[in-house]
Amino acid sequence: MKKRKNSRDRGSGASELVSRKEQLVDSLKLPKDLLLGASIVTLTGNREAWIENYKGIIEYSDTFVLLQGKTCQICIAGKGLSIDYYTNEDMKISGCIQCVRYE
């Protein structure tokens, strides 16, 4: 016989609140980047990356760029990486991109 979960068994309230926000945004078909502060990472092959909605640069070298997003960190690893430009809202990274990781 399966035990039914009640509201006390569901876990932390913070993760449940995020899930409810995501469900609401999905049901209303609203852009997640605006309402949830989600970062947008756009890759063009393995040579260029555009990152929108990031908070700051944590660490930067020619082999990786570590950025702080609202909900996670974004690590772009590769060879010969350089930040071509950045503003408070977006940036462009170029080089040989081997990996994009969310931590």
C-alpha atoms as a printed R data frame, in Angstrom:
    type eleno elety resid chain resno      x      y       z
1   ATOM     1    CA   MET     A     1  0.000  0.000   0.000
2   ATOM     2    CA   LYS     A     2  1.420  3.394  -1.015
3   ATOM     3    CA   LYS     A     3  1.617  6.182   1.483
4   ATOM     4    CA   ARG     A     4  0.040  9.400   0.292
5   ATOM     5    CA   LYS     A     5  2.117 12.509   0.770
6   ATOM     6    CA   ASN     A     6  0.613 15.475   2.481
7   ATOM     7    CA   SER     A     7  1.865 19.064   2.467
8   ATOM     8    CA   ARG     A     8  4.207 18.407   5.416
9   ATOM     9    CA   ASP     A     9  6.044 15.636   3.474
10  ATOM    10    CA   ARG     A    10  6.922 17.677   0.396
11  ATOM    11    CA   GLY     A    11 10.242 19.163   1.484
12  ATOM    12    CA   SER     A    12 11.469 22.706   1.715
13  ATOM    13    CA   GLY     A    13  9.072 25.562   1.136
14  ATOM    14    CA   ALA     A    14 11.633 27.528  -0.885
15  ATOM    15    CA   SER     A    15 11.940 24.914  -3.630
16  ATOM    16    CA   GLU     A    16  8.169 24.481  -3.697
17  ATOM    17    CA   LEU     A    17  7.756 28.252  -4.105
18  ATOM    18    CA   VAL     A    18 10.194 28.313  -7.049
19  ATOM    19    CA   SER     A    19  8.316 25.430  -8.643
20  ATOM    20    CA   ARG     A    20  5.004 27.246  -8.252
21  ATOM    21    CA   LYS     A    21  6.487 30.394  -9.799
22  ATOM    22    CA   GLU     A    22  7.781 28.370 -12.754
23  ATOM    23    CA   GLN     A    23  4.374 26.699 -13.186
24  ATOM    24    CA   LEU     A    24  2.636 30.082 -13.144
25  ATOM    25    CA   VAL     A    25  5.071 31.580 -15.665
26  ATOM    26    CA   ASP     A    26  4.662 28.505 -17.911
27  ATOM    27    CA   SER     A    27  0.865 28.546 -17.734
28  ATOM    28    CA   LEU     A    28  0.718 32.255 -18.598
29  ATOM    29    CA   LYS     A    29  3.304 31.789 -21.364
30  ATOM    30    CA   LEU     A    30  5.429 34.645 -20.005
31  ATOM    31    CA   PRO     A    31  9.191 34.987 -20.613
32  ATOM    32    CA   LYS     A    32 11.159 33.213 -17.862
33  ATOM    33    CA   ASP     A    33 14.167 35.465 -18.223
34  ATOM    34    CA   LEU     A    34 12.134 38.523 -17.245
35  ATOM    35    CA   LEU     A    35 10.040 37.086 -14.440
36  ATOM    36    CA   LEU     A    36 12.417 34.545 -12.892
37  ATOM    37    CA   GLY     A    37 15.696 36.274 -13.705
38  ATOM    38    CA   ALA     A    38 16.901 33.259 -15.674
39  ATOM    39    CA   SER     A    39 20.156 33.645 -17.570
40  ATOM    40    CA   ILE     A    40 20.134 33.138 -21.324
41  ATOM    41    CA   VAL     A    41 23.154 31.440 -22.899
42  ATOM    42    CA   THR     A    42 23.263 31.414 -26.697
43  ATOM    43    CA   LEU     A    43 26.021 29.474 -28.470
44  ATOM    44    CA   THR     A    44 27.085 29.822 -32.072
45  ATOM    45    CA   GLY     A    45 28.874 26.558 -32.733
46  ATOM    46    CA   ASN     A    46 31.790 26.218 -30.358
47  ATOM    47    CA   ARG     A    47 33.295 29.636 -31.172
48  ATOM    48    CA   GLU     A    48 30.987 32.234 -29.571
49  ATOM    49    CA   ALA     A    49 28.709 32.532 -26.537
50  ATOM    50    CA   TRP     A    50 26.331 35.347 -25.652
51  ATOM    51    CA   ILE     A    51 25.198 35.497 -22.044
52  ATOM    52    CA   GLU     A    52 22.285 37.652 -20.911
53  ATOM    53    CA   ASN     A    53 20.982 38.328 -17.378
54  ATOM    54    CA   TYR     A    54 24.135 37.580 -15.435
55  ATOM    55    CA   LYS     A    55 25.037 39.331 -12.177
56  ATOM    56    CA   GLY     A    56 28.821 39.447 -12.388
57  ATOM    57    CA   ILE     A    57 32.134 37.903 -13.360
58  ATOM    58    CA   ILE     A    58 33.559 35.714 -10.577
59  ATOM    59    CA   GLU     A    59 36.697 34.481 -12.308
60  ATOM    60    CA   TYR     A    60 38.185 34.853 -15.776
61  ATOM    61    CA   SER     A    61 41.140 33.308 -17.639
62  ATOM    62    CA   ASP     A    62 41.875 32.093 -21.154
63  ATOM    63    CA   THR     A    63 40.638 28.581 -20.207
64  ATOM    64    CA   PHE     A    64 37.415 29.393 -18.337
65  ATOM    65    CA   VAL     A    65 34.969 32.138 -17.433
66  ATOM    66    CA   LEU     A    66 32.906 31.780 -14.259
67  ATOM    67    CA   LEU     A    67 29.812 33.983 -14.038
68  ATOM    68    CA   GLN     A    68 27.251 34.512 -11.299
69  ATOM    69    CA   GLY     A    69 23.651 34.251 -12.394
70  ATOM    70    CA   LYS     A    70 20.612 34.900 -10.240
71  ATOM    71    CA   THR     A    71 20.014 31.243  -9.411
72  ATOM    72    CA   CYS     A    72 23.307 29.533 -10.280
73  ATOM    73    CA   GLN     A    73 26.855 29.960 -11.514
74  ATOM    74    CA   ILE     A    74 27.690 29.503 -15.192
75  ATOM    75    CA   CYS     A    75 31.115 28.122 -16.121
76  ATOM    76    CA   ILE     A    76 32.298 28.297 -19.719
77  ATOM    77    CA   ALA     A    77 35.457 26.264 -20.294
78  ATOM    78    CA   GLY     A    78 37.665 26.020 -23.365
79  ATOM    79    CA   LYS     A    79 40.862 27.297 -24.968
80  ATOM    80    CA   GLY     A    80 41.807 30.826 -25.959
81  ATOM    81    CA   LEU     A    81 38.689 32.330 -24.380
82  ATOM    82    CA   SER     A    82 38.270 36.077 -24.285
83  ATOM    83    CA   ILE     A    83 35.479 38.400 -23.292
84  ATOM    84    CA   ASP     A    84 34.898 40.521 -26.396
85  ATOM    85    CA   TYR     A    85 32.558 42.927 -24.609
86  ATOM    86    CA   TYR     A    86 30.340 43.113 -21.567
87  ATOM    87    CA   THR     A    87 27.701 45.388 -20.122
88  ATOM    88    CA   ASN     A    88 25.536 45.137 -17.016
89  ATOM    89    CA   GLU     A    89 23.078 43.035 -19.028
90  ATOM    90    CA   ASP     A    90 25.001 40.895 -21.511
91  ATOM    91    CA   MET     A    91 28.410 39.760 -22.706
92  ATOM    92    CA   LYS     A    92 30.070 37.992 -25.613
93  ATOM    93    CA   ILE     A    93 32.757 35.351 -25.118
94  ATOM    94    CA   SER     A    94 34.771 33.996 -28.024
95  ATOM    95    CA   GLY     A    95 37.363 31.251 -28.411
96  ATOM    96    CA   CYS     A    96 37.191 27.457 -28.574
97  ATOM    97    CA   ILE     A    97 34.303 26.609 -26.199
98  ATOM    98    CA   GLN     A    98 34.482 23.019 -24.961
99  ATOM    99    CA   CYS     A    99 31.961 22.993 -22.105
100 ATOM   100    CA   VAL     A   100 29.157 25.025 -20.542
101 ATOM   101    CA   ARG     A   101 28.334 23.994 -16.968
102 ATOM   102    CA   TYR     A   102 25.723 25.237 -14.510
103 ATOM   103    CA   GLU     A   103 26.759 24.936 -10.862
